[in-house]
């Protein structure tokens, strides 16, 4: 979600990937990975890109925060309580 917000804000400000990378002091590839939501990106780089394009990381408006919390709560009730690895089947076809 944050990567998509950064990409939308960058496009809205009419910045190319190269321009954002230059302003943030990072490579073009890193900006592309941030926008795709790659979890391997350093959080500082993500925050820097967000700050440059004007994406707010924290909302001070209580109604916005409450709406996001309510939406997240609804989504979390739909998801399973825990994540389990699938059981391994023994290979029995000799």
C-alpha positions as CSV (number, residue, x, y, z in Angstrom):
1,X,0.0,0.0,0.0
2,X,2.8,2.4,0.8
3,X,4.6,1.6,-2.4
4,X,1.5,2.3,-4.4
5,X,1.0,5.6,-2.6
6,X,4.5,6.6,-3.4
7,X,4.1,5.8,-7.0
8,X,0.8,7.7,-7.3
9,X,2.3,10.7,-5.6
10,X,5.3,10.6,-7.8
11,X,3.2,10.5,-10.9
12,X,0.9,13.2,-9.6
13,X,4.0,15.4,-9.1
14,X,5.2,14.5,-12.6
15,X,8.5,13.1,-11.4
16,X,10.2,10.3,-13.2
17,X,11.7,7.4,-11.4
18,X,15.1,8.7,-12.2
19,X,14.3,12.2,-10.7
20,X,13.0,10.7,-7.5
21,X,16.0,8.4,-7.3
22,X,18.4,11.4,-7.7
23,X,16.5,13.5,-5.1
24,X,16.5,10.7,-2.6
25,X,20.1,9.7,-3.3
26,X,19.3,6.1,-4.3
27,X,19.3,4.0,-7.4
28,X,16.5,3.8,-9.9
29,X,16.2,0.1,-9.2
30,X,15.6,0.7,-5.5
31,X,12.8,3.2,-6.3
32,X,11.2,0.7,-8.5
33,X,11.4,-2.0,-5.9
34,X,9.9,0.4,-3.3
35,X,7.0,1.2,-5.6
36,X,6.4,-2.6,-6.2
37,X,6.3,-3.1,-2.4
38,X,9.5,-5.2,-2.1
39,X,9.8,-6.1,1.6
40,X,13.6,-6.3,1.2
41,X,14.0,-2.5,0.9
42,X,15.4,-0.6,3.9
43,X,12.7,1.2,5.8
44,X,14.7,4.4,5.8
45,X,14.8,4.4,2.0
46,X,11.1,3.9,1.9
47,X,10.4,6.8,4.3
48,X,12.8,9.0,2.4
49,X,11.0,8.4,-0.9
50,X,7.6,8.9,0.8
51,X,8.8,12.2,2.3
52,X,10.1,13.5,-1.0
53,X,6.8,12.9,-2.9
54,X,4.7,14.1,0.1
55,X,3.1,10.8,1.2
56,X,2.0,11.2,4.8
57,X,3.2,8.3,7.0
58,X,1.1,9.3,10.0
59,X,-2.3,11.0,10.0
60,X,-3.1,13.5,12.7
61,X,-6.8,13.5,11.8
62,X,-8.6,11.2,14.2
63,X,-11.4,10.5,11.9
64,X,-9.0,9.3,9.2
65,X,-7.2,7.1,11.6
66,X,-10.4,5.7,13.0
67,X,-11.7,4.9,9.5
68,X,-8.4,3.1,8.7
69,X,-8.5,1.1,11.9
70,X,-12.1,0.1,11.3
71,X,-11.3,-1.0,7.7
72,X,-8.3,-3.0,8.9
73,X,-10.4,-4.6,11.7
74,X,-12.9,-5.7,9.1
75,X,-10.2,-7.2,6.9
76,X,-8.5,-8.9,9.8
77,X,-11.8,-10.7,10.8
78,X,-11.9,-12.2,7.3
79,X,-8.3,-13.6,7.5
80,X,-7.4,-16.8,9.3
81,X,-6.2,-16.4,12.9
82,X,-2.9,-18.1,12.2
83,X,-0.8,-19.1,9.2
84,X,0.1,-22.8,9.0
85,X,2.4,-24.5,6.6
86,X,0.7,-27.1,4.5
87,X,1.2,-30.7,5.6
88,X,3.8,-32.6,3.7
89,X,2.7,-35.6,1.8
90,X,5.0,-38.6,1.7
91,X,6.0,-39.6,-1.8
92,X,4.6,-43.1,-2.2
93,X,4.8,-43.6,-5.9
94,X,7.8,-45.9,-6.4
